[in-house]
Amino acid sequence: MNPVTNVSFDDTAVAFSSKSDAELYKMYLLFKSMNSNTFVKVGGNLLNFALKLHLPVKFIIKPTIFNHFCGGETIGESERAIRELAKYNIGTILDYSVEGEGSEKSFDDTRDEILRTVEKARGNKNIPFSVFKVTGLLSTALLEKVQAGEKLTAEEQAAYARGLKRVQDICQRCHEADVRVFVDAEESWFQDTIDNMAYDMMELYNKEKAIVYNTYQLYRHDRLDALARDYENAVAKNYILGAKPVRGAYMEKERRRAEEQGYPSPINPTKEASDKLYNDGLRFCIEHIDRISLCAGTHNEASCYLLMELMEEKGIAPNDERVFFAQLFGMSDNLSYNLANAGYNVAKYVPYGPVESVMPYLLRRANENTAIAGQSSREFGLISKEMERRKKSKR
């Protein structure tokens, strides 16, 4: 039990209160499988191979890994997850997790789907945020060229303008609907371009409150400096900075590219350095809460405890709309449910999309769980503990 907050992330009765015995046992089997690196790697390769050959494996994937980590194949199918989370005062972030084909039509289709998530969230307190990736709306190659300062052809300029318009279409609709929206972080070699779009949107739509939130990957050693710079920019231009600090999602890719191209890696040298930077980012946001709205995207218990302590020290109420906690659907329920139970603002990223299209996301989740030191073991241990607790309570 944390002495300041009286919240315990070891309280499995609260963490798994939404799960029946049968659902808990299903989770037990899933996380037991994900504890094995070999199983995840071989199983993932087999699933990808089967899907490429259009073999009928959907009936295996959908009731198992898909249903655990995703809301459904459509917004309508995700309604069950939205309602279930809402029963425990946990919000939903509908995350359309289909990776685009890179055509103008696919970019338009993605924009239209994100707009549908905004309309679903309009007036719905159970869906406090929408989210999008800029690479779902605009060519990665163009984002890279802009960041590198390369001259665009007339055709490229027109394509870039269309991409910017899609971004603005979403942010404008969010402003009209009073729905907050996350601009997801991506790779460092075009992240500056994404950042600049986010700042332009904040300047337009964050005058009264934070509607647009930029994402800061604090496994990058320069992101705390970027956060401080962005705060100064928000003060100078008189808008509220929306900040979603996360640790990050592209570490291996970032290090590999830096090594191949011979530039210094943007990634912190150690996990401890990333943890310190993340926690310093939380401190910075709370110190400047008059001008920053914060959503802490984290599965780290120590960071959650720290943020609760910082809020208490600053006299910020648990349900203050300027501070949210967020975790991924199907993961870290011990954080989400215990935080929500204590009155904090919590939301879960709930991915959705056709099973075949969401598979890259699901395989990343499985790989991340095995790669994050102890993550699957921690989940598995908590599930086992709750199963034992329930067994004893029935004796």
C-alpha positions in Angstrom: 0.0 0.0 0.0 1.4 3.4 -1.0 1.7 5.6 2.1 0.7 8.8 0.4 -2.2 7.6 -1.8 -3.5 4.5 -0.1 -3.7 2.8 -3.5 -2.2 -0.6 -3.9 -1.5 -2.0 -7.4 -1.2 -5.4 -5.8 -5.0 -5.4 -5.0 -6.0 -8.1 -7.4 -9.6 -8.1 -6.2 -10.1 -4.6 -7.6 -7.8 -5.2 -10.6 -9.8 -8.2 -11.9 -13.2 -7.3 -10.5 -14.6 -7.2 -14.1 -13.5 -10.7 -14.9 -15.5 -13.9 -14.3 -13.6 -17.0 -13.2 -13.8 -18.3 -16.7 -12.4 -15.0 -18.2 -9.6 -15.0 -15.6 -8.6 -18.5 -16.5 -8.5 -17.6 -20.2 -6.2 -14.7 -19.3 -4.1 -17.0 -17.3 -3.6 -19.3 -20.3 -2.9 -16.3 -22.6 -0.2 -14.7 -20.4 1.3 -18.1 -19.6 1.8 -18.5 -23.4 3.2 -15.0 -23.8 5.7 -15.7 -21.0 7.5 -17.8 -23.6 9.7 -15.9 -26.1 9.9 -18.9 -28.3 6.1 -19.4 -28.4 5.5 -15.7 -29.2 8.1 -15.7 -32.0 7.2 -19.0 -33.6 3.5 -18.5 -33.1 3.6 -14.9 -34.6 5.5 -16.1 -37.6 3.1 -18.9 -38.2 0.1 -16.6 -37.9 1.6 -14.1 -40.3 2.3 -16.9 -42.8 -1.2 -18.3 -42.5 -2.8 -14.9 -43.0 -0.7 -14.2 -46.1 -1.9 -17.5 -47.5 -5.5 -16.6 -46.6 -5.8 -19.7 -44.5 -8.8 -19.8 -42.2 -7.1 -18.9 -38.9 -9.4 -16.0 -37.9 -11.5 -18.4 -35.8 -8.4 -19.1 -33.7 -7.2 -15.5 -33.4 -10.4 -13.6 -32.8 -11.6 -15.4 -29.6 -8.1 -15.4 -28.1 -5.4 -12.8 -28.5 -7.6 -10.4 -30.6 -10.5 -10.3 -28.1 -8.1 -9.8 -25.2 -6.2 -6.8 -26.7 -8.9 -5.3 -29.1 -12.4 -4.0 -28.8 -13.6 -5.6 -32.0 -13.4 -5.3 -35.7 -15.6 -2.2 -35.9 -16.7 0.7 -33.6 -20.0 -1.1 -33.2 -18.3 -4.3 -32.0 -16.2 -2.2 -29.6 -19.3 -1.1 -27.8 -19.1 -4.1 -25.4 -15.7 -3.0 -24.3 -16.7 0.6 -23.9 -19.6 -0.3 -21.7 -17.7 -2.8 -19.6 -14.9 -0.3 -18.9 -17.4 2.4 -18.1 -18.9 0.3 -15.4 -15.6 0.7 -13.5 -15.3 4.4 -14.4 -12.6 3.8 -17.0 -12.8 5.7 -20.3 -12.1 4.3 -23.8 -9.8 5.7 -26.4 -11.0 4.2 -29.7 -7.8 3.4 -31.6 -8.2 2.5 -35.3 -5.2 0.2 -35.5 -5.1 -0.5 -39.3 -1.8 0.3 -40.9 -2.5 2.2 -44.1 -1.6 1.1 -47.6 0.0 4.5 -48.4 -2.5 5.4 -51.2 -4.5 8.7 -51.2 -7.7 6.6 -51.0 -6.4 4.8 -47.9 -5.4 8.1 -46.3 -9.0 9.5 -47.0 -10.5 6.2 -45.6 -8.4 6.5 -42.4 -9.4 10.1 -41.9 -13.1 9.2 -42.4 -12.8 6.4 -39.8 -11.1 8.7 -37.3 -13.9 11.2 -37.8 -16.3 8.4 -37.0 -14.5 7.8 -33.7 -14.9 11.5 -32.9 -18.6 11.4 -33.6 -18.9 8.3 -31.4 -17.1 10.3 -28.6 -19.2 13.4 -29.1 -21.2 14.0 -25.9 -20.1 10.6 -24.6 -18.2 10.9 -21.2 -17.1 7.2 -21.6 -14.9 8.1 -24.6 -12.7 11.1 -23.4 -10.2 10.9 -26.3 -9.7 10.1 -29.9 -6.3 9.3 -31.4 -4.6 9.2 -34.8 -1.2 8.6 -36.4 -0.1 11.1 -39.0 1.4 8.3 -41.1 -2.2 7.0 -41.5 -3.1 10.3 -43.2 0.1 11.2 -45.2 3.0 9.6 -46.8 6.0 8.7 -44.6 8.4 9.6 -47.4 6.9 13.1 -47.6 7.2 13.6 -43.9 10.8 12.6 -44.1 11.5 14.9 -47.0 10.0 17.9 -45.2 12.0 17.2 -42.0 15.2 16.8 -44.1 14.5 20.2 -45.7 14.4 18.7 -49.2 12.5 20.6 -51.9 9.2 19.0 -52.8 7.9 18.7 -56.4 4.6 20.4 -57.2 2.9 17.0 -57.0 4.5 16.3 -53.6 3.5 19.8 -52.4 -0.1 19.1 -53.4 0.0 15.6 -51.6 1.5 17.2 -48.5 -1.2 19.9 -48.5 -3.9 17.2 -48.7 -2.3 15.4 -45.7 -2.3 18.6 -43.7 -5.9 19.1 -44.5 -6.8 15.7 -43.2 -5.0 16.4 -39.9 -6.9 19.7 -39.6 -10.2 18.1 -40.6 -9.8 15.7 -37.5 -8.6 18.4 -35.1 -11.3 20.9 -36.2 -14.0 18.2 -35.7 -12.6 17.4 -32.3 -12.8 21.1 -31.3 -16.4 21.3 -32.5 -17.3 18.1 -30.7 -15.4 19.0 -27.5 -13.4 15.7 -27.8 -9.7 15.6 -26.9 -7.4 14.0 -29.5 -3.9 12.5 -29.3 -1.4 12.9 -32.1 0.6 9.7 -31.8 4.5 9.9 -31.8 6.4 8.1 -34.5 10.0 7.7 -35.7 12.6 10.4 -34.9 13.5 11.0 -38.6 10.1 12.6 -39.2 8.8 13.3 -35.7 9.8 17.0 -36.0 7.3 17.4 -38.9 4.6 15.8 -36.9 5.4 18.0 -33.9 5.1 21.1 -36.0 1.6 20.0 -37.2 0.6 19.4 -33.6 1.7 22.8 -32.5 -0.2 24.5 -35.3 -3.3 22.6 -34.3 -2.9 23.5 -30.6 -2.5 27.1 -31.5 -5.8 27.0 -33.4 -7.8 24.8 -31.0 -6.3 24.8 -27.5 -7.1 28.4 -26.6 -9.7 27.6 -23.9 -8.7 24.0 -23.0 -6.5 21.2 -24.3 -8.2 19.5 -27.3 -5.0 18.5 -29.2 -2.3 16.5 -27.3 1.2 15.8 -28.7 3.0 12.6 -27.6 6.5 12.7 -26.1 8.5 9.5 -26.3 10.8 9.9 -23.3 13.1 7.1 -24.2 14.5 9.8 -26.4 17.1 11.8 -24.5 16.0 15.1 -26.0 12.3 14.9 -25.3 12.3 16.7 -21.9 14.0 19.6 -23.5 11.3 19.5 -26.2 8.6 19.5 -23.6 10.1 22.6 -21.9 10.5 24.3 -25.3 6.8 23.5 -26.2 5.6 24.9 -22.9 7.4 28.2 -23.6 5.9 28.2 -27.0 2.4 27.7 -25.5 3.0 30.6 -23.1 4.2 32.9 -25.9 1.3 32.1 -28.2 -1.3 31.8 -25.4 -2.6 28.3 -25.7 -2.8 25.2 -23.5 -0.2 22.5 -24.2 -1.7 19.0 -24.4 1.1 16.6 -23.5 1.0 12.8 -23.5 4.3 11.4 -22.1 5.0 7.8 -23.0 8.2 5.8 -22.8 8.3 4.9 -26.5 7.6 2.2 -29.1 10.5 2.2 -31.7 13.6 1.6 -29.7 15.2 -1.2 -31.7 14.3 0.4 -35.0 15.8 3.8 -33.8 19.1 2.2 -32.6 19.5 0.1 -35.7 19.0 3.1 -38.1 21.3 5.3 -36.1 24.0 2.6 -36.3 23.5 1.9 -40.0 23.6 5.7 -40.9 26.3 6.6 -38.5 24.6 9.2 -36.3 24.3 9.2 -32.5 21.3 7.2 -31.2 18.4 9.4 -30.0 17.6 6.7 -27.4 18.7 6.9 -23.7 21.6 4.5 -23.0 19.8 2.7 -20.2 16.2 1.9 -19.0 17.0 3.7 -15.8 17.8 6.9 -17.8 14.5 6.6 -19.6 12.6 6.1 -16.3 14.3 9.1 -14.8 13.5 11.3 -17.8 9.9 10.1 -17.8 9.4 10.9 -14.2 11.1 14.3 -14.7 8.6 14.9 -17.5 5.7 14.2 -15.1 7.3 16.6 -12.6 7.6 19.3 -15.2 4.0 18.9 -16.3 2.6 19.1 -12.8 4.8 22.1 -12.0 3.3 23.9 -15.0 -0.3 22.5 -14.7 -1.6 26.0 -15.2 -0.6 25.8 -18.9 -0.3 22.0 -19.5 -3.0 19.3 -19.6 -1.4 15.9 -19.1 -2.2 12.3 -20.0 0.4 9.9 -18.6 0.6 6.9 -20.9 2.4 4.4 -18.7 2.4 0.8 -17.5 5.0 1.6 -14.9 3.8 1.4 -11.3 6.5 3.7 -9.8 5.6 6.4 -12.3 1.9 6.1 -11.4 2.7 6.4 -7.7 4.9 9.4 -8.4 2.2 11.2 -10.4 -0.4 10.6 -7.6 2.1 12.0 -5.1 2.8 15.0 -7.2 -0.9 15.7 -7.6 -1.4 15.5 -3.8 1.5 17.8 -3.1 0.2 20.3 -5.6 -3.4 20.0 -4.3 -4.7 18.6 -7.6 -7.9 16.5 -7.0 -7.8 13.0 -8.4 -10.6 13.8 -10.8 -9.1 17.0 -12.1 -9.8 17.0 -15.9 -6.2 18.3 -16.6 -4.7 14.9 -15.5 -5.4 11.5 -17.0 -3.7 8.1 -16.7 -3.8 5.7 -19.7 -3.0 2.1 -20.3 -3.5 -0.4 -23.2 -6.6 -2.5 -23.2 -5.8 -6.0 -22.0 -2.7 -4.9 -20.1 -2.0 -3.6 -16.6 -5.5 -3.8 -15.3 -4.0 -3.7 -11.8 -3.1 0.0 -12.6 -6.2 1.0 -14.5 -8.8 -0.5 -12.2 -7.1 0.5 -8.9 -6.6 4.1 -10.1 -10.2 4.4 -11.3 -11.4 2.9 -8.0 -9.5 5.6 -6.2 -11.2 8.3 -8.2 -8.5 9.2 -10.8 -9.2 9.8 -14.4 -8.2 6.7 -16.4 -8.7 5.7 -20.0 -7.7 2.5 -21.9 -6.5 2.5 -25.5 -8.9 0.1 -27.2 -7.6 -0.9 -30.6 -10.1 -2.0 -33.3 -10.1 -3.0 -36.9 -10.4 -6.1 -39.1 -8.5 -9.1 -37.6 -6.1 -9.4 -40.6 -5.3 -5.7 -40.6 -4.7 -5.5 -36.8 -2.3 -8.5 -36.7 0.8 -6.3 -36.9 -0.4 -4.4 -33.9 -1.2 -7.6 -32.0 2.2 -9.2 -32.7 3.9 -6.0 -31.5 1.9 -6.2 -28.3 2.9 -9.8 -27.8 6.6 -9.1 -28.5 6.6 -6.0 -26.3 5.1 -8.0 -23.4 7.9 -10.6 -23.7 10.6 -7.9 -24.3 9.6 -5.6 -21.4 11.5 -7.0 -18.4 9.0 -8.9 -16.3 5.9 -7.4 -17.9 4.3 -10.8 -18.9 5.6 -12.3 -15.7 4.0 -9.5 -13.6 0.7 -9.9 -15.4 0.8 -13.7 -15.0 1.7 -13.4 -11.4 -1.2 -11.1 -10.6 -3.6 -13.3 -12.4 -2.3 -16.4 -10.6 -2.6 -14.5 -7.2 -6.3 -13.6 -7.9 -7.1 -17.1 -9.0 -5.7 -18.3 -5.7 -7.5 -15.6 -3.7 -10.8 -16.6 -5.3 -10.2 -20.3 -4.6 -9.5 -19.6 -0.9 -12.6 -17.4 -0.6 -14.8 -20.2 -1.8 -13.5 -22.7 0.8 
